[in-house]
Amino acid sequence: MAYQKLTTRAENYSQWYNELVVKADLAEQSAVRGCMVIKPYGYAIWERIQQGLDARFKEKGVQNAYFPMLIPKSFLSREAEHVEGFAKECAVVTHHRLKNDPEGKGVVVDPDAKLEEELIIRPTSETIIWSTYKGWINSYRDLPILCNQWCNVMRWEMRTRLFLRTAEFLWQEGHTAHATKEEAEDFARQMLDVYADFAENIMAIPVLKGVKSPNERFAGALNTYCIEAMMQDGKALQAGTSHFLGQNFAKSFDVTFLNKENKAEYVWATSWGVSTRLMGALIMTHSDDNGLVLPPHLAPIQVVIVPIFKKQEQLDEILQKVNPLADELKRRGVRVKVDTADNMTPGFKFAEYEMRGVPVRLAIGARDVEAGTIEVARRDTLTKETLPIEGIEEHLVALLEEIQANIYKKALDFRLQNTRKCDSYEEFKEEIKKGGFLLCHWDGTPETEERIKEETKATIRCIPLQREPEQGKCMVTGKPSEGRVVFAIAY
Amino acid sequence: MAYQKLTTRAENYSQWYNELVVKADLAEQSAVRGCMVIKPYGYAIWERIQQGLDARFKEKGVQNAYFPMLIPKSFLSREAEHVEGFAKECAVVTHHRLKNDPEGKGVVVDPDAKLEEELIIRPTSETIIWSTYKGWINSYRDLPILCNQWCNVMRWEMRTRLFLRTAEFLWQEGHTAHATKEEAEDFARQMLDVYADFAENIMAIPVLKGVKSPNERFAGALNTYCIEAMMQDGKALQAGTSHFLGQNFAKSFDVTFLNKENKAEYVWATSWGVSTRLMGALIMTHSDDNGLVLPPHLAPIQVVIVPIFKKQEQLDEILQKVNPLADELKRRGVRVKVDTADNMTPGFKFAEYEMRGVPVRLAIGARDVEAGTIEVARRDTLTKETLPIEGIEEHLVALLEEIQANIYKKALDFRLQNTRKCDSYEEFKEEIKKGGFLLCHWDGTPETEERIKEETKATIRCIPLQREPEQGKCMVTGKPSEGRVVFAIAY
């Protein structure tokens, strides 16, 4: 079996991505339009994302729960902005039974089993959750409520791409209820920090923390905080959002609490989520023309050991060196795999682990055993060196940290190199074609933002939380601005 | 706040169950007919079930993956028996868009957005998975495939009860593909053993391992293995199933592989699953009139420590004893909670932890601190004793194991006491009303089984894997039988 190469990023970035997702065994299209199959290797990475985030949520006092996947149609209309933003493209359940086709051709929908009210597969769960919270909240003593659910959601997207935009996707959605505005807003910010911390320290994806302009806000939110990442083609990808919802959903679902003075007040809310879209961000931040590149802190397999052998005796001899090494690495918390399969050549295995982005690959043959050496290959730099096997554990543990730091730095350098100020709209129209983040003055109006989007496809990715105050003039209208915002073409 | 008592089991078993599920904060009805909300405490128990099973699956080489929730209607018709068993009562998606009501009343289904082919929310995923496996399998080298998914499924049940029978429920479904009949059948049996081991050793639920009669088989299976548990009201509950599917799905979806002789053969399949129904089994096996009783191996909180104090200084003093104890327990792997909340009385807390089934409750006040003692209360026996705090960790670790063993034994004794032989159908009709498992001779025909079900509501729960061969006569028809099968009224 020859290993087929990927289309290079330079040739066709979009095709490179699509091929990589399939060849690295991450996901594939399914028989259902717009829905993906997440393959075991892709799912193993998603599980690592889940576990890492879940532990961080729990540290914040968040508990998991589960709410129904189906939402009564009428719920969606309760929050006026929400329905505008979400209710339109979604999967609608209208019947609850099939029956045998009277003409004998399989099964047909039973017209007698029409639902009185249609049900929608959740595109997000604010409505069903706030209708539930109404029963949970009476007094300030019941607050805060800090719930999260890991689940599937569905949005009927017209143009889909694996991980980036699919009709069904997996995510977590946190929904919290608080007694005060300050506490809710603070919690929304805390969760943004959790996302940023995870993205940067585990996924090695540098992110800009910011707040969305009103146009890009979540439907029903007063404020949407976000983390924005830059992909290798210079496009932006929103990697996570945390919303301060004010009292909108509490009012829509009539959720009040008695405060310490025994007076009824509406409850304050947040919601926050990240999805399998993070898999797309991961791929497009680090990978190269040879395939996936995984940050060691996230990789399901951090070190793979490939014994090079022809006969069983050779393998046995090599394993006498390899097994204690693998055990010692496991003891140190390293996720290690020893690949002793005899139906693939070492070369094929090397290519496969390279495609799958395993951070470190060790190879060891009979001659290495004699010489007391082992070959160490780094996925990030594609470099190899032969080292004494004695004491290699120390080296590997340090190497994994070095790789983690290196790929983060590489991604950060790329973002910094591709972030620039732009003060003229004429220049902007040219510059935006080159990709990257453009820091520009904007007059703060939706109209100007809309015009820029129509004319250039660029959107305001965020108003950075940490921006330098700078008096300036909107590049389009010349009206005053108090600081630069981040424009980019986005996924 | 006075703590409301449960209806007792003797008064009304069914009402006791319904009240317990809500009062122990496990789950509640949602606004969507037949769909439940799993509350944080209930979900924490489910997470423990998930983690325990997931680790066991992975030890068997199973990998997690994710397949679409929507299934094209035509897929369901491919496997003839399967559609009979599953396709009928299910949620049917017919449209993919809503629009604003022209009359201004919220949103309505957009008739222009009708799907060409209706999609079904998965009642189980054999069809979508085998349509996917077709693309994954070419040669014997691709086998076995051992995949599992944790997901939601939907079956439009008419009469629903929290955890036991809900329209939407959570489960895991494993789907494996093998080169030989023997390997597939063996794997189905292995997974049954995994379920039985988990049920007995973690959930403390004694189970009978057996095989289903043809009437009770999974739609599309050649053999359905099951674990059956006995609830406290003498009814049976099927706690898990593992199916040997033969080549049925491979044939329906045309999935073949080239064997070592380069000849095409159909692939052999298994599927196996347990669901949130296990929560129902857990509740009804161990709980009492004071609420939930959790086996320590499963309990999210194994030991709760309640300091008894009036003023902050008292609490501080008590915590000087309690915190090191909690730390030491954690170090030994005990899941411990210290409840320092000052807005509930100790009595209220005691009742609450009793309702929630926390295995061990410790109480400690100022006088205990002086005397160097602590009160230890067992949830299973509702007994209390005051012990020296010195060295209490040892005692608690041993106590948790004792409780685990005790509640298992209690449940096993109950089952043994309520399992009896019955050789006359007249007697059977009376005996079955008392509940329990009846071991009877049966002629092996679906007709006899059907008749018994119609006349008594009892079904064959299983043909035990370990049954003594015993020549006998069918209690209904007098025809020969080679061993007894288990009859019961089932949930």
Interface residues (C-beta under 8 A of the other chain):
Chain A: E28 S30 A31 V32 C35 M36 V37 I38 K39 P40 Y43 A44 W46 E47 Q63 N64 A65 Y66 F67 P68 M69 L70 I71 P72 K73 S74 F75 L76 S77 V83 A87 K88 E89 C90 A91 V92 V93 T94 H95 H96 R97 L98 K99 G106 V107 V109 E118 L119 I120 I121 I128 S131 T132 G135 R141 C147 C151 N152 M154 W156 E168 L170 N343
Chain B: E28 S30 A31 V32 C35 M36 V37 I38 K39 P40 Y43 A44 W46 E47 Q63 N64 A65 Y66 F67 P68 M69 L70 I71 P72 K73 S74 F75 L76 S77 V83 A87 K88 E89 C90 A91 V92 V93 T94 H95 H96 R97 L98 K99 G106 V107 V109 E118 L119 I120 I121 I128 S131 T132 G135 R141 C147 C151 N152 M154 W156 E168 L170 N343
